[in-house]
Amino acid sequence: MKRLGVYRQTHSVNMLLNEVATRVYFPKDLASSAEKLDRYYIPTRYPGAWLLLPPHKHYSRENAEEAINIARKVLNHVRKLLEEDSR
């Protein structure tokens, strides 16, 4: 974002990727799967997000593995963009 001259104060991965996608190529399928990261990140970070049970009761190991895999794909794509930009 810094290299693009953009700063957004947000916790939303989706919002950040949408902003990036207006300036550089970002695959739509990767961006749409990254939307799930918002659903995992925000409610798990704030204990009061779930009224009846703590956050760890709402997510499974499979959810965590899915989020890690998506995050890795996003990071790999961003690294690739940065490498191409530095050439």
N, CA, C and O atoms as a CHARMM CRD file, in Angstrom:
* protein
*
  348
    1    1 MET  N      0.83400  -1.17800   0.00000 PROA 1      0.00000
    2    1 MET  CA     0.00000   0.00000   0.00000 PROA 1      0.00000
    3    1 MET  C      0.88500   1.25000   0.00000 PROA 1      0.00000
    4    1 MET  O      0.60800   2.22800  -0.69400 PROA 1      0.00000
    5    2 LYS  N      1.93100   1.19100   0.77900 PROA 2      0.00000
    6    2 LYS  CA     2.81400   2.34400   0.84900 PROA 2      0.00000
    7    2 LYS  C      3.41300   2.66400  -0.51700 PROA 2      0.00000
    8    2 LYS  O      3.48100   3.82800  -0.91000 PROA 2      0.00000
    9    3 ARG  N      3.84400   1.64200  -1.23600 PROA 3      0.00000
   10    3 ARG  CA     4.42200   1.86600  -2.57200 PROA 3      0.00000
   11    3 ARG  C      3.40100   2.42900  -3.54400 PROA 3      0.00000
   12    3 ARG  O      3.75300   3.11700  -4.50200 PROA 3      0.00000
   13    4 LEU  N      2.15200   2.13800  -3.29500 PROA 4      0.00000
   14    4 LEU  CA     1.08800   2.65900  -4.15100 PROA 4      0.00000
   15    4 LEU  C      0.65800   4.06000  -3.72700 PROA 4      0.00000
   16    4 LEU  O     -0.13500   4.70800  -4.41100 PROA 4      0.00000
   17    5 GLY  N      1.18900   4.52600  -2.58800 PROA 5      0.00000
   18    5 GLY  CA     0.83200   5.85000  -2.09900 PROA 5      0.00000
   19    5 GLY  C     -0.55000   5.90500  -1.48100 PROA 5      0.00000
   20    5 GLY  O     -1.22400   6.93300  -1.52700 PROA 5      0.00000
   21    6 VAL  N     -0.97100   4.77500  -0.89600 PROA 6      0.00000
   22    6 VAL  CA    -2.31600   4.68300  -0.32500 PROA 6      0.00000
   23    6 VAL  C     -2.20800   4.23700   1.13000 PROA 6      0.00000
   24    6 VAL  O     -1.42900   3.34300   1.45900 PROA 6      0.00000
   25    7 TYR  N     -2.99000   4.86300   1.98500 PROA 7      0.00000
   26    7 TYR  CA    -3.06900   4.41000   3.37300 PROA 7      0.00000
   27    7 TYR  C     -4.53400   4.33000   3.75600 PROA 7      0.00000
   28    7 TYR  O     -5.27900   5.30000   3.61600 PROA 7      0.00000
   29    8 ARG  N     -4.93500   3.18100   4.23300 PROA 8      0.00000
   30    8 ARG  CA    -6.29800   2.98900   4.72200 PROA 8      0.00000
   31    8 ARG  C     -6.20300   2.44700   6.14200 PROA 8      0.00000
   32    8 ARG  O     -5.55100   1.43400   6.39400 PROA 8      0.00000
   33    9 GLN  N     -6.84900   3.12300   7.04100 PROA 9      0.00000
   34    9 GLN  CA    -6.86400   2.65600   8.42400 PROA 9      0.00000
   35    9 GLN  C     -8.04300   1.70200   8.58200 PROA 9      0.00000
   36    9 GLN  O     -9.18600   2.11800   8.77100 PROA 9      0.00000
   37   10 THR  N     -7.73100   0.41200   8.49900 PROA 10     0.00000
   38   10 THR  CA    -8.78800  -0.59700   8.55300 PROA 10     0.00000
   39   10 THR  C     -8.20100  -1.93800   8.97300 PROA 10     0.00000
   40   10 THR  O     -7.00500  -2.18400   8.81800 PROA 10     0.00000
   41   11 HSD  N     -9.04200  -2.78300   9.49600 PROA 11     0.00000
   42   11 HSD  CA    -8.66600  -4.16400   9.78500 PROA 11     0.00000
   43   11 HSD  C     -9.17800  -5.09500   8.69000 PROA 11     0.00000
   44   11 HSD  O     -8.96500  -6.30500   8.75400 PROA 11     0.00000
   45   12 SER  N     -9.83800  -4.54700   7.70800 PROA 12     0.00000
   46   12 SER  CA   -10.47800  -5.34700   6.67100 PROA 12     0.00000
   47   12 SER  C     -9.50000  -5.70500   5.55600 PROA 12     0.00000
   48   12 SER  O     -9.06100  -4.84200   4.79600 PROA 12     0.00000
   49   13 VAL  N     -9.16900  -6.98300   5.47100 PROA 13     0.00000
   50   13 VAL  CA    -8.31700  -7.46600   4.38900 PROA 13     0.00000
   51   13 VAL  C     -9.03200  -7.24600   3.06200 PROA 13     0.00000
   52   13 VAL  O     -8.40800  -6.86400   2.07200 PROA 13     0.00000
   53   14 ASN  N    -10.32000  -7.48400   3.04100 PROA 14     0.00000
   54   14 ASN  CA   -11.11200  -7.30000   1.83300 PROA 14     0.00000
   55   14 ASN  C    -11.02000  -5.85900   1.32400 PROA 14     0.00000
   56   14 ASN  O    -10.82200  -5.63700   0.13000 PROA 14     0.00000
   57   15 MET  N    -11.15900  -4.90600   2.20200 PROA 15     0.00000
   58   15 MET  CA   -11.08200  -3.50200   1.81000 PROA 15     0.00000
   59   15 MET  C     -9.69300  -3.16800   1.24800 PROA 15     0.00000
   60   15 MET  O     -9.57600  -2.47400   0.23800 PROA 15     0.00000
   61   16 LEU  N     -8.65900  -3.66000   1.90400 PROA 16     0.00000
   62   16 LEU  CA    -7.29300  -3.40900   1.43500 PROA 16     0.00000
   63   16 LEU  C     -7.05500  -4.02700   0.05800 PROA 16     0.00000
   64   16 LEU  O     -6.47000  -3.39400  -0.82100 PROA 16     0.00000
   65   17 LEU  N     -7.50900  -5.26200  -0.12100 PROA 17     0.00000
   66   17 LEU  CA    -7.30600  -5.92400  -1.41000 PROA 17     0.00000
   67   17 LEU  C     -8.10200  -5.25400  -2.52400 PROA 17     0.00000
   68   17 LEU  O     -7.62700  -5.16100  -3.65600 PROA 17     0.00000
   69   18 ASN  N     -9.29200  -4.79300  -2.21400 PROA 18     0.00000
   70   18 ASN  CA   -10.07200  -4.06200  -3.21800 PROA 18     0.00000
   71   18 ASN  C     -9.35100  -2.78900  -3.64300 PROA 18     0.00000
   72   18 ASN  O     -9.37100  -2.42200  -4.81700 PROA 18     0.00000
   73   19 GLU  N     -8.72200  -2.12600  -2.70000 PROA 19     0.00000
   74   19 GLU  CA    -7.95300  -0.91500  -3.00300 PROA 19     0.00000
   75   19 GLU  C     -6.74200  -1.25200  -3.86800 PROA 19     0.00000
   76   19 GLU  O     -6.45600  -0.55000  -4.83800 PROA 19     0.00000
   77   20 VAL  N     -6.04200  -2.30800  -3.52400 PROA 20     0.00000
   78   20 VAL  CA    -4.87500  -2.74100  -4.30000 PROA 20     0.00000
   79   20 VAL  C     -5.29300  -3.12700  -5.71200 PROA 20     0.00000
   80   20 VAL  O     -4.60300  -2.80600  -6.68000 PROA 20     0.00000
   81   21 ALA  N     -6.41000  -3.80900  -5.82600 PROA 21     0.00000
   82   21 ALA  CA    -6.87200  -4.31100  -7.12800 PROA 21     0.00000
   83   21 ALA  C     -7.23100  -3.19100  -8.10000 PROA 21     0.00000
   84   21 ALA  O     -7.33100  -3.43300  -9.30200 PROA 21     0.00000
   85   22 THR  N     -7.42400  -1.97900  -7.60600 PROA 22     0.00000
   86   22 THR  CA    -7.68700  -0.86100  -8.51100 PROA 22     0.00000
   87   22 THR  C     -6.40100  -0.34900  -9.13500 PROA 22     0.00000
   88   22 THR  O     -6.43500   0.43700 -10.08100 PROA 22     0.00000
   89   23 ARG  N     -5.25400  -0.79700  -8.60200 PROA 23     0.00000
   90   23 ARG  CA    -3.97500  -0.27600  -9.07000 PROA 23     0.00000
   91   23 ARG  C     -3.05700  -1.33100  -9.67900 PROA 23     0.00000
   92   23 ARG  O     -2.24100  -1.02000 -10.54700 PROA 23     0.00000
   93   24 VAL  N     -3.18500  -2.56200  -9.23200 PROA 24     0.00000
   94   24 VAL  CA    -2.36400  -3.65800  -9.75100 PROA 24     0.00000
   95   24 VAL  C     -3.24700  -4.88900  -9.91900 PROA 24     0.00000
   96   24 VAL  O     -4.35000  -4.96200  -9.37900 PROA 24     0.00000
   97   25 TYR  N     -2.73600  -5.85500 -10.68000 PROA 25     0.00000
   98   25 TYR  CA    -3.51200  -7.07800 -10.91000 PROA 25     0.00000
   99   25 TYR  C     -3.58600  -7.90300  -9.62900 PROA 25     0.00000
  100   25 TYR  O     -2.56600  -8.22300  -9.01900 PROA 25     0.00000
  101   26 PHE  N     -4.79500  -8.23500  -9.24200 PROA 26     0.00000
  102   26 PHE  CA    -5.02600  -9.12700  -8.11200 PROA 26     0.00000
  103   26 PHE  C     -6.14200 -10.06800  -8.53400 PROA 26     0.00000
  104   26 PHE  O     -7.25700  -9.61700  -8.79500 PROA 26     0.00000
  105   27 PRO  N     -5.86500 -11.37700  -8.60800 PROA 27     0.00000
  106   27 PRO  CA    -6.86600 -12.33100  -9.10600 PROA 27     0.00000
  107   27 PRO  C     -8.17900 -12.26500  -8.32100 PROA 27     0.00000
  108   27 PRO  O     -8.17600 -12.24900  -7.09000 PROA 27     0.00000
  109   28 LYS  N     -9.28900 -12.22700  -9.04300 PROA 28     0.00000
  110   28 LYS  CA   -10.60400 -12.13800  -8.39300 PROA 28     0.00000
  111   28 LYS  C    -10.88000 -13.32500  -7.47900 PROA 28     0.00000
  112   28 LYS  O    -11.46800 -13.15600  -6.41100 PROA 28     0.00000
  113   29 ASP  N    -10.46500 -14.52300  -7.88100 PROA 29     0.00000
  114   29 ASP  CA   -10.72400 -15.69100  -7.04100 PROA 29     0.00000
  115   29 ASP  C     -9.96000 -15.60600  -5.72400 PROA 29     0.00000
  116   29 ASP  O    -10.46400 -16.03100  -4.68500 PROA 29     0.00000
  117   30 LEU  N     -8.76000 -15.06500  -5.76300 PROA 30     0.00000
  118   30 LEU  CA    -7.98400 -14.90300  -4.53400 PROA 30     0.00000
  119   30 LEU  C     -8.58700 -13.81700  -3.66300 PROA 30     0.00000
  120   30 LEU  O     -8.66900 -13.96900  -2.44400 PROA 30     0.00000
  121   31 ALA  N     -9.00000 -12.74600  -4.26800 PROA 31     0.00000
  122   31 ALA  CA    -9.62900 -11.66200  -3.50700 PROA 31     0.00000
  123   31 ALA  C    -10.92500 -12.12700  -2.85600 PROA 31     0.00000
  124   31 ALA  O    -11.20100 -11.78000  -1.70700 PROA 31     0.00000
  125   32 SER  N    -11.71900 -12.90800  -3.57800 PROA 32     0.00000
  126   32 SER  CA   -12.99000 -13.36700  -2.99700 PROA 32     0.00000
  127   32 SER  C    -12.76400 -14.37400  -1.87500 PROA 32     0.00000
  128   32 SER  O    -13.50500 -14.37400  -0.89200 PROA 32     0.00000
  129   33 SER  N    -11.76100 -15.22500  -2.00400 PROA 33     0.00000
  130   33 SER  CA   -11.49200 -16.15400  -0.89800 PROA 33     0.00000
  131   33 SER  C    -10.89500 -15.41300   0.29400 PROA 33     0.00000
  132   33 SER  O    -11.05800 -15.83900   1.43700 PROA 33     0.00000
  133   34 ALA  N    -10.20700 -14.30900   0.03100 PROA 34     0.00000
  134   34 ALA  CA    -9.62500 -13.52600   1.12600 PROA 34     0.00000
  135   34 ALA  C    -10.70000 -12.81200   1.95000 PROA 34     0.00000
  136   34 ALA  O    -10.44200 -12.39800   3.08100 PROA 34     0.00000
  137   35 GLU  N    -11.90200 -12.66700   1.38900 PROA 35     0.00000
  138   35 GLU  CA   -12.99800 -12.07600   2.16000 PROA 35     0.00000
  139   35 GLU  C    -13.24800 -12.86300   3.44200 PROA 35     0.00000
  140   35 GLU  O    -13.67900 -12.30200   4.44900 PROA 35     0.00000
  141   36 LYS  N    -12.97600 -14.15300   3.40000 PROA 36     0.00000
  142   36 LYS  CA   -13.18200 -14.99700   4.58400 PROA 36     0.00000
  143   36 LYS  C    -12.28300 -14.57300   5.73400 PROA 36     0.00000
  144   36 LYS  O    -12.63100 -14.76800   6.89800 PROA 36     0.00000
  145   37 LEU  N    -11.13300 -13.99600   5.41900 PROA 37     0.00000
  146   37 LEU  CA   -10.22400 -13.58100   6.48100 PROA 37     0.00000
  147   37 LEU  C    -10.86100 -12.53400   7.38500 PROA 37     0.00000
  148   37 LEU  O    -10.62100 -12.52700   8.59200 PROA 37     0.00000
  149   38 ASP  N    -11.66900 -11.65300   6.81100 PROA 38     0.00000
  150   38 ASP  CA   -12.37300 -10.66700   7.62900 PROA 38     0.00000
  151   38 ASP  C    -13.31400 -11.35900   8.61300 PROA 38     0.00000
  152   38 ASP  O    -13.42100 -10.96400   9.77400 PROA 38     0.00000
  153   39 ARG  N    -13.98800 -12.38800   8.13300 PROA 39     0.00000
  154   39 ARG  CA   -14.93500 -13.09900   9.00400 PROA 39     0.00000
  155   39 ARG  C    -14.22600 -13.82600  10.14900 PROA 39     0.00000
  156   39 ARG  O    -14.79900 -14.03600  11.21800 PROA 39     0.00000
  157   40 TYR  N    -12.99300 -14.20000   9.91000 PROA 40     0.00000
  158   40 TYR  CA   -12.23400 -14.86200  10.97500 PROA 40     0.00000
  159   40 TYR  C    -11.52400 -13.84900  11.87100 PROA 40     0.00000
  160   40 TYR  O    -11.49100 -14.01300  13.09000 PROA 40     0.00000
  161   41 TYR  N    -10.97000 -12.82600  11.28100 PROA 41     0.00000
  162   41 TYR  CA   -10.10600 -11.92400  12.03400 PROA 41     0.00000
  163   41 TYR  C    -10.84400 -11.07300  13.05800 PROA 41     0.00000
  164   41 TYR  O    -10.50100 -11.08500  14.24100 PROA 41     0.00000
  165   42 ILE  N    -11.83600 -10.34700  12.61800 PROA 42     0.00000
  166   42 ILE  CA   -12.44500  -9.35300  13.49500 PROA 42     0.00000
  167   42 ILE  C    -13.16400  -9.98100  14.69500 PROA 42     0.00000
  168   42 ILE  O    -12.89200  -9.57000  15.82300 PROA 42     0.00000
  169   43 PRO  N    -14.06400 -10.95100  14.51600 PROA 43     0.00000
  170   43 PRO  CA   -14.75000 -11.50000  15.68800 PROA 43     0.00000
  171   43 PRO  C    -13.85200 -12.32700  16.61000 PROA 43     0.00000
  172   43 PRO  O    -14.14400 -12.44900  17.80000 PROA 43     0.00000
  173   44 THR  N    -12.78500 -12.88600  16.09100 PROA 44     0.00000
  174   44 THR  CA   -11.90600 -13.66900  16.96800 PROA 44     0.00000
  175   44 THR  C    -10.98700 -12.77100  17.77400 PROA 44     0.00000
  176   44 THR  O    -10.47000 -13.18700  18.81100 PROA 44     0.00000
  177   45 ARG  N    -10.78100 -11.57600  17.32600 PROA 45     0.00000
  178   45 ARG  CA    -9.88500 -10.64200  18.01300 PROA 45     0.00000
  179   45 ARG  C    -10.57500  -9.95000  19.19300 PROA 45     0.00000
  180   45 ARG  O     -9.91900  -9.60100  20.17500 PROA 45     0.00000
  181   46 TYR  N    -11.86500  -9.75400  19.10500 PROA 46     0.00000
  182   46 TYR  CA   -12.58700  -9.00000  20.12000 PROA 46     0.00000
  183   46 TYR  C    -13.52500  -9.92300  20.90100 PROA 46     0.00000
  184   46 TYR  O    -14.49800 -10.43300  20.34500 PROA 46     0.00000
  185   47 PRO  N    -13.23600 -10.13800  22.18000 PROA 47     0.00000
  186   47 PRO  CA   -14.00600 -11.09600  22.99400 PROA 47     0.00000
  187   47 PRO  C    -15.50600 -10.82800  23.04500 PROA 47     0.00000
  188   47 PRO  O    -16.28400 -11.77300  23.17200 PROA 47     0.00000
  189   48 GLY  N    -15.93400  -9.58400  22.95000 PROA 48     0.00000
  190   48 GLY  CA   -17.35400  -9.27300  23.03400 PROA 48     0.00000
  191   48 GLY  C    -18.09800  -9.40600  21.72000 PROA 48     0.00000
  192   48 GLY  O    -19.29400  -9.12300  21.65800 PROA 48     0.00000
  193   49 ALA  N    -17.41300  -9.83200  20.66700 PROA 49     0.00000
  194   49 ALA  CA   -18.06600  -9.93400  19.35700 PROA 49     0.00000
  195   49 ALA  C    -19.17000 -10.99200  19.34800 PROA 49     0.00000
  196   49 ALA  O    -20.17600 -10.83900  18.65500 PROA 49     0.00000
  197   50 TRP  N    -18.98300 -12.04200  20.10300 PROA 50     0.00000
  198   50 TRP  CA   -19.99200 -13.09900  20.23000 PROA 50     0.00000
  199   50 TRP  C    -20.64400 -12.95100  21.60100 PROA 50     0.00000
  200   50 TRP  O    -19.95500 -12.96100  22.62100 PROA 50     0.00000
  201   51 LEU  N    -21.94200 -12.81600  21.62700 PROA 51     0.00000
  202   51 LEU  CA   -22.62900 -12.53200  22.88500 PROA 51     0.00000
  203   51 LEU  C    -22.73200 -13.72800  23.82300 PROA 51     0.00000
  204   51 LEU  O    -22.63400 -13.56100  25.03900 PROA 51     0.00000
  205   52 LEU  N    -22.92700 -14.92700  23.28800 PROA 52     0.00000
  206   52 LEU  CA   -23.20700 -16.06300  24.15700 PROA 52     0.00000
  207   52 LEU  C    -21.99100 -16.90900  24.49700 PROA 52     0.00000
  208   52 LEU  O    -21.90300 -17.43600  25.60600 PROA 52     0.00000
  209   53 LEU  N    -21.06700 -17.04900  23.58600 PROA 53     0.00000
  210   53 LEU  CA   -19.90800 -17.91200  23.81100 PROA 53     0.00000
  211   53 LEU  C    -18.62800 -17.18100  23.43200 PROA 53     0.00000
  212   53 LEU  O    -18.66400 -16.24900  22.62900 PROA 53     0.00000
  213   54 PRO  N    -17.49700 -17.59000  23.99900 PROA 54     0.00000
  214   54 PRO  CA   -16.23900 -16.96900  23.60800 PROA 54     0.00000
  215   54 PRO  C    -15.88400 -17.33900  22.16300 PROA 54     0.00000
  216   54 PRO  O    -16.35700 -18.35000  21.64400 PROA 54     0.00000
  217   55 PRO  N    -15.04900 -16.51800  21.51800 PROA 55     0.00000
  218   55 PRO  CA   -14.72500 -16.76100  20.10800 PROA 55     0.00000
  219   55 PRO  C    -14.21600 -18.16800  19.79200 PROA 55     0.00000
  220   55 PRO  O    -14.54300 -18.72000  18.74200 PROA 55     0.00000
  221   56 HSD  N    -13.43000 -18.74400  20.67900 PROA 56     0.00000
  222   56 HSD  CA   -12.86000 -20.06200  20.36100 PROA 56     0.00000
  223   56 HSD  C    -13.92100 -21.16100  20.24500 PROA 56     0.00000
  224   56 HSD  O    -13.63700 -22.23900  19.72200 PROA 56     0.00000
  225   57 LYS  N    -15.12200 -20.90000  20.72100 PROA 57     0.00000
  226   57 LYS  CA   -16.20400 -21.88400  20.59700 PROA 57     0.00000
  227   57 LYS  C    -16.90200 -21.81400  19.22700 PROA 57     0.00000
  228   57 LYS  O    -17.68700 -22.69900  18.88700 PROA 57     0.00000
  229   58 HSD  N    -16.62100 -20.78600  18.46000 PROA 58     0.00000
  230   58 HSD  CA   -17.28500 -20.58600  17.17400 PROA 58     0.00000
  231   58 HSD  C    -16.45800 -21.04800  15.98400 PROA 58     0.00000
  232   58 HSD  O    -16.96100 -21.06400  14.86000 PROA 58     0.00000
  233   59 TYR  N    -15.20700 -21.42200  16.20200 PROA 59     0.00000
  234   59 TYR  CA   -14.31100 -21.76000  15.10400 PROA 59     0.00000
  235   59 TYR  C    -13.63900 -23.10000  15.35200 PROA 59     0.00000
  236   59 TYR  O    -13.38000 -23.48700  16.49100 PROA 59     0.00000
  237   60 SER  N    -13.36600 -23.79100  14.26900 PROA 60     0.00000
  238   60 SER  CA   -12.74500 -25.11200  14.35300 PROA 60     0.00000
  239   60 SER  C    -11.30400 -25.05700  13.85200 PROA 60     0.00000
  240   60 SER  O    -10.84200 -24.04100  13.33200 PROA 60     0.00000
  241   61 ARG  N    -10.62100 -26.16300  14.02300 PROA 61     0.00000
  242   61 ARG  CA    -9.25900 -26.29100  13.49100 PROA 61     0.00000
  243   61 ARG  C     -9.28100 -26.11100  11.96800 PROA 61     0.00000
  244   61 ARG  O     -8.38500 -25.48800  11.40000 PROA 61     0.00000
  245   62 GLU  N    -10.30400 -26.65700  11.31600 PROA 62     0.00000
  246   62 GLU  CA   -10.42500 -26.52400   9.86500 PROA 62     0.00000
  247   62 GLU  C    -10.56800 -25.05600   9.45400 PROA 62     0.00000
  248   62 GLU  O    -10.00600 -24.63200   8.44400 PROA 62     0.00000
  249   63 ASN  N    -11.32400 -24.28200  10.24300 PROA 63     0.00000
  250   63 ASN  CA   -11.44300 -22.84700   9.96500 PROA 63     0.00000
  251   63 ASN  C    -10.07800 -22.17100  10.04400 PROA 63     0.00000
  252   63 ASN  O     -9.72900 -21.35300   9.19200 PROA 63     0.00000
  253   64 ALA  N     -9.31700 -22.51900  11.06900 PROA 64     0.00000
  254   64 ALA  CA    -7.98200 -21.93300  11.24400 PROA 64     0.00000
  255   64 ALA  C     -7.06200 -22.31200  10.09300 PROA 64     0.00000
  256   64 ALA  O     -6.33200 -21.46800   9.57500 PROA 64     0.00000
  257   65 GLU  N     -7.09500 -23.57100   9.69500 PROA 65     0.00000
  258   65 GLU  CA    -6.24600 -24.01700   8.58200 PROA 65     0.00000
  259   65 GLU  C     -6.63600 -23.33400   7.27900 PROA 65     0.00000
  260   65 GLU  O     -5.77300 -22.96800   6.48200 PROA 65     0.00000
  261   66 GLU  N     -7.93500 -23.16400   7.06500 PROA 66     0.00000
  262   66 GLU  CA    -8.40100 -22.46900   5.86700 PROA 66     0.00000
  263   66 GLU  C     -7.89300 -21.02700   5.86600 PROA 66     0.00000
  264   66 GLU  O     -7.39800 -20.54800   4.84600 PROA 66     0.00000
  265   67 ALA  N     -8.01100 -20.34200   6.98700 PROA 67     0.00000
  266   67 ALA  CA    -7.56400 -18.95200   7.07600 PROA 67     0.00000
  267   67 ALA  C     -6.05900 -18.84600   6.82800 PROA 67     0.00000
  268   67 ALA  O     -5.60900 -17.93400   6.13500 PROA 67     0.00000
  269   68 ILE  N     -5.28700 -19.76500   7.38400 PROA 68     0.00000
  270   68 ILE  CA    -3.83600 -19.75100   7.17100 PROA 68     0.00000
  271   68 ILE  C     -3.50500 -19.97300   5.70700 PROA 68     0.00000
  272   68 ILE  O     -2.63600 -19.29200   5.16200 PROA 68     0.00000
  273   69 ASN  N     -4.17800 -20.90600   5.06500 PROA 69     0.00000
  274   69 ASN  CA    -3.92700 -21.17000   3.64000 PROA 69     0.00000
  275   69 ASN  C     -4.26900 -19.96300   2.76600 PROA 69     0.00000
  276   69 ASN  O     -3.52600 -19.63100   1.84200 PROA 69     0.00000
  277   70 ILE  N     -5.37800 -19.31900   3.05400 PROA 70     0.00000
  278   70 ILE  CA    -5.75900 -18.12800   2.29000 PROA 70     0.00000
  279   70 ILE  C     -4.73100 -17.02100   2.51100 PROA 70     0.00000
  280   70 ILE  O     -4.28900 -16.37600   1.56000 PROA 70     0.00000
  281   71 ALA  N     -4.35600 -16.80700   3.76200 PROA 71     0.00000
  282   71 ALA  CA    -3.38100 -15.75700   4.06800 PROA 71     0.00000
  283   71 ALA  C     -2.05500 -16.01900   3.36400 PROA 71     0.00000
  284   71 ALA  O     -1.42900 -15.08800   2.85700 PROA 71     0.00000
  285   72 ARG  N     -1.62700 -17.25900   3.32800 PROA 72     0.00000
  286   72 ARG  CA    -0.38200 -17.59300   2.62200 PROA 72     0.00000
  287   72 ARG  C     -0.47700 -17.26600   1.13600 PROA 72     0.00000
  288   72 ARG  O      0.46000 -16.72400   0.55100 PROA 72     0.00000
  289   73 LYS  N     -1.60800 -17.59700   0.53400 PROA 73     0.00000
  290   73 LYS  CA    -1.79100 -17.30400  -0.89200 PROA 73     0.00000
  291   73 LYS  C     -1.75800 -15.80300  -1.15400 PROA 73     0.00000
  292   73 LYS  O     -1.14800 -15.34800  -2.12100 PROA 73     0.00000
  293   74 VAL  N     -2.41800 -15.03500  -0.28800 PROA 74     0.00000
  294   74 VAL  CA    -2.41700 -13.58000  -0.43700 PROA 74     0.00000
  295   74 VAL  C     -0.99200 -13.04500  -0.29600 PROA 74     0.00000
  296   74 VAL  O     -0.54000 -12.24900  -1.11800 PROA 74     0.00000
  297   75 LEU  N     -0.29100 -13.48200   0.74500 PROA 75     0.00000
  298   75 LEU  CA     1.08300 -13.02100   0.96000 PROA 75     0.00000
  299   75 LEU  C      1.99100 -13.39700  -0.20000 PROA 75     0.00000
  300   75 LEU  O      2.81600 -12.58800  -0.62600 PROA 75     0.00000
  301   76 ASN  N      1.85300 -14.59300  -0.70800 PROA 76     0.00000
  302   76 ASN  CA     2.68000 -15.01400  -1.84300 PROA 76     0.00000
  303   76 ASN  C      2.42900 -14.13900  -3.05900 PROA 76     0.00000
  304   76 ASN  O      3.36600 -13.76500  -3.76400 PROA 76     0.00000
  305   77 HSD  N      1.16400 -13.81200  -3.30700 PROA 77     0.00000
  306   77 HSD  CA     0.85900 -12.96100  -4.45000 PROA 77     0.00000
  307   77 HSD  C      1.43900 -11.55500  -4.24600 PROA 77     0.00000
  308   77 HSD  O      1.99500 -10.97100  -5.17600 PROA 77     0.00000
  309   78 VAL  N      1.30800 -11.01800  -3.03600 PROA 78     0.00000
  310   78 VAL  CA     1.85100  -9.68900  -2.75100 PROA 78     0.00000
  311   78 VAL  C      3.36900  -9.69500  -2.88100 PROA 78     0.00000
  312   78 VAL  O      3.94700  -8.75600  -3.42900 PROA 78     0.00000
  313   79 ARG  N      4.01700 -10.73600  -2.38800 PROA 79     0.00000
  314   79 ARG  CA     5.47600 -10.83600  -2.54700 PROA 79     0.00000
  315   79 ARG  C      5.86500 -10.84100  -4.02000 PROA 79     0.00000
  316   79 ARG  O      6.83700 -10.19800  -4.41700 PROA 79     0.00000
  317   80 LYS  N      5.10600 -11.56400  -4.82000 PROA 80     0.00000
  318   80 LYS  CA     5.36500 -11.61600  -6.26000 PROA 80     0.00000
  319   80 LYS  C      5.23300 -10.22700  -6.87400 PROA 80     0.00000
  320   80 LYS  O      6.06300  -9.82600  -7.69000 PROA 80     0.00000
  321   81 LEU  N      4.19300  -9.49200  -6.48500 PROA 81     0.00000
  322   81 LEU  CA     4.01000  -8.13100  -6.98700 PROA 81     0.00000
  323   81 LEU  C      5.17800  -7.23200  -6.58800 PROA 81     0.00000
  324   81 LEU  O      5.64700  -6.42300  -7.38900 PROA 81     0.00000
  325   82 LEU  N      5.64000  -7.37400  -5.35500 PROA 82     0.00000
  326   82 LEU  CA     6.75600  -6.55600  -4.88100 PROA 82     0.00000
  327   82 LEU  C      8.04200  -6.87700  -5.61700 PROA 82     0.00000
  328   82 LEU  O      8.82600  -5.98300  -5.93600 PROA 82     0.00000
  329   83 GLU  N      8.25800  -8.16400  -5.88500 PROA 83     0.00000
  330   83 GLU  CA     9.44500  -8.56500  -6.65200 PROA 83     0.00000
  331   83 GLU  C      9.41100  -7.98100  -8.05700 PROA 83     0.00000
  332   83 GLU  O     10.42100  -7.47800  -8.54900 PROA 83     0.00000
  333   84 GLU  N      8.26400  -8.04600  -8.69400 PROA 84     0.00000
  334   84 GLU  CA     8.12600  -7.50800 -10.04600 PROA 84     0.00000
  335   84 GLU  C      8.32700  -5.99100 -10.04800 PROA 84     0.00000
  336   84 GLU  O      8.89800  -5.43300 -10.98500 PROA 84     0.00000
  337   85 ASP  N      7.85300  -5.33400  -8.99100 PROA 85     0.00000
  338   85 ASP  CA     7.96500  -3.89100  -8.88400 PROA 85     0.00000
  339   85 ASP  C      9.41100  -3.44600  -8.66200 PROA 85     0.00000
  340   85 ASP  O      9.80200  -2.35800  -9.08600 PROA 85     0.00000
  341   86 SER  N     10.19500  -4.28000  -8.00400 PROA 86     0.00000
  342   86 SER  CA    11.56700  -3.89700  -7.69600 PROA 86     0.00000
  343   86 SER  C     12.52800  -4.14500  -8.85800 PROA 86     0.00000
  344   86 SER  O     13.70900  -3.81300  -8.75200 PROA 86     0.00000
  345   87 ARG  N     12.05600  -4.71300  -9.94800 PROA 87     0.00000
  346   87 ARG  CA    12.92900  -4.98600 -11.11000 PROA 87     0.00000
  347   87 ARG  C     13.11700  -3.77500 -11.96300 PROA 87     0.00000
  348   87 ARG  O     13.81800  -3.83400 -12.97300 PROA 87     0.00000
